[in-house]
């Protein structure tokens, strides 16, 4: 008997509705419905909670194949969580451009370094472009960190692409406008993201 069939049978033997079981396990009714219909498995912690609630062993609840599938799914979920965490923190670190002297500005015959907030020796449209890049990148970082549990398919599919596109655009923006230190900084962030994606595959 498959896990979803066992779960449904155990629930019905106890005379519980899906909602009552969900409350007992501190999960949503949708999660119980999904598990019982075979459209997904709970994570390891939920499996343990189910076994404890029904006073049965994990071996009685799951076949060895299902244990393997759940372990693999759990591992992928952890990798995704770490990837999101690193991407979010890298995007947030673009905010350092506001405060660290990565920008060159000309004052007469002298070239000095300045942070983005104190940068005055560049054309206005360039400073606005830099500000837009940093603000958008930091915003994506904040969203990535705060929406880690969001399952909306549009966000799940696009968050990594948005982050990579922004970083690539930033590198080109700083190279074209002759800001080598800022370009190297953003390029380093982009390389770390690329290596993380390669490692995930």
C-alpha positions in Angstrom: 0.0 0.0 0.0 1.3 3.4 -1.0 1.9 6.2 1.6 -1.1 8.3 0.4 -3.4 5.3 0.8 -2.1 4.5 4.2 -2.5 8.1 5.4 -6.1 8.2 4.2 -6.9 4.9 5.8 -5.3 5.9 9.1 -7.2 9.1 9.2 -10.5 7.4 8.4 -9.9 4.7 11.1 -9.5 7.5 13.6 -12.7 9.2 12.3 -10.9 12.4 11.5 -11.6 14.9 8.7 -8.7 16.3 6.7 -9.1 19.5 8.5 -8.9 17.9 11.9 -5.8 16.0 10.9 -4.3 19.1 9.5 -4.8 20.9 12.9 -3.3 18.0 14.8 -0.2 18.0 12.6 0.0 21.9 12.3 -0.2 21.9 8.6 -2.8 23.2 6.1 -5.8 21.1 5.0 -4.5 21.6 1.4 -1.3 19.8 2.4 -3.3 16.8 3.8 -5.4 16.7 0.6 -2.3 16.8 -1.6 -0.6 14.0 0.4 -3.7 11.8 0.3 -4.2 12.2 -3.4 -0.6 11.2 -4.1 0.4 14.6 -5.5 3.3 15.0 -3.1 5.0 13.8 0.0 5.4 15.6 3.3 8.9 16.6 4.5 10.8 14.5 7.0 9.6 16.4 10.0 5.9 16.0 8.9 6.5 12.3 8.3 7.8 11.9 11.8 4.8 13.8 13.2 2.4 11.6 11.3 4.1 8.4 12.6 4.0 9.7 16.1 0.4 10.9 15.9 -0.8 7.5 14.7 1.6 5.6 17.0 3.2 3.7 14.1 6.8 3.3 12.9 8.2 4.9 9.9 8.6 1.5 8.3 4.9 0.9 8.6 4.1 4.2 7.1 6.6 4.2 4.2 8.1 1.8 1.7 11.8 2.0 1.2 11.2 3.6 -2.3 9.1 6.3 -0.7 11.7 6.9 2.0 14.3 7.5 -0.8 11.9 9.8 -2.7 11.2 11.8 0.4 14.9 12.1 1.3 15.7 13.2 -2.2 12.9 15.8 -2.2 14.0 17.0 1.2 17.6 17.4 0.0 16.5 19.4 -3.1 14.4 21.6 -0.9 17.4 22.3 1.4 19.6 23.1 -1.7 16.9 25.4 -3.0 16.7 27.1 0.4 20.5 27.6 0.6 20.6 28.9 -3.0 17.8 31.4 -2.3 19.6 32.5 0.9 22.9 33.0 -0.9 21.3 34.8 -3.9 19.3 37.1 -1.6 22.4 38.0 0.5 24.5 38.6 -2.6 21.8 40.9 -4.1 21.5 42.7 -0.7 25.3 43.2 -0.7 25.0 45.4 -3.8 23.7 47.9 -1.3 27.4 48.3 -0.2 27.9 50.4 -3.3 25.9 53.1 -1.5 28.6 53.4 1.2 31.9 52.0 0.0 34.2 54.1 -2.3 34.0 52.0 -5.4 33.3 54.9 -7.8 35.8 57.2 -9.4 35.0 60.9 -9.8 37.0 63.6 -11.4 37.5 66.9 -9.6 39.6 69.1 -11.9 42.8 67.2 -12.7 42.4 64.8 -9.8 40.5 61.5 -9.7 39.2 60.5 -6.3 37.1 57.6 -5.1 33.7 58.0 -3.7 30.7 56.0 -2.5 27.5 56.2 -4.6 25.8 58.4 -2.1 28.6 61.0 -2.2 29.3 60.7 -5.9 29.0 64.1 -7.6 31.6 64.1 -10.3 29.6 62.1 -12.9 26.8 63.1 -15.2 23.3 63.1 -13.6 21.9 60.4 -15.8 24.7 58.0 -14.9 24.2 58.5 -11.2 20.5 57.9 -11.6 21.3 54.7 -13.6 23.6 53.5 -10.8 21.0 54.3 -8.1 18.3 52.4 -10.1 20.5 49.4 -10.5 21.4 49.2 -6.8 17.9 49.9 -5.6 16.4 47.2 -7.9 19.1 44.7 -6.9 18.6 45.2 -3.2 14.8 45.0 -3.7 15.2 41.6 -5.5 17.5 40.4 -2.6 14.9 41.4 0.0 12.1 39.7 -2.0 14.2 36.5 -2.4 14.8 36.3 1.3 11.3 37.2 2.4 9.5 35.0 -0.2 11.6 31.8 0.3 8.4 29.8 1.0 6.4 31.4 -1.8 5.2 28.7 -4.2 3.8 31.1 -6.9 5.2 29.6 -10.1 5.9 33.0 -11.7 8.1 34.0 -8.8 9.8 30.6 -8.5 10.7 30.5 -12.2 11.8 34.1 -12.5 13.7 35.1 -9.3 17.0 33.6 -10.3 16.8 35.0 -13.9 15.9 38.5 -12.6 18.9 38.4 -10.2 21.3 37.2 -13.0 20.0 39.7 -15.5 20.3 42.6 -13.0 23.9 41.6 -12.1 24.9 41.3 -15.8 23.3 44.6 -16.6 25.2 46.2 -13.7 28.5 44.8 -14.9 27.9 46.3 -18.4 26.7 49.6 -17.0 29.8 50.1 -14.8 32.2 48.9 -17.6 30.6 51.3 -20.2 30.7 54.2 -17.8 34.3 53.4 -16.8 33.8 52.5 -13.2 36.2 49.5 -12.9 36.0 48.9 -9.2 32.2 48.8 -9.1 32.2 46.6 -12.2 34.7 44.1 -10.6 32.6 44.1 -7.4 29.3 43.3 -9.2 31.1 40.8 -11.5 32.4 38.9 -8.4 28.8 38.7 -7.2 27.7 37.4 -10.6 30.5 34.7 -10.7 29.5 33.5 -7.2 25.9 33.1 -8.4 27.0 31.3 -11.6 29.1 28.9 -9.6 26.3 28.2 -7.2 23.9 27.4 -10.1 26.6 25.1 -11.7 27.0 23.3 -8.4 23.2 22.8 -8.1 23.1 20.9 -11.4 
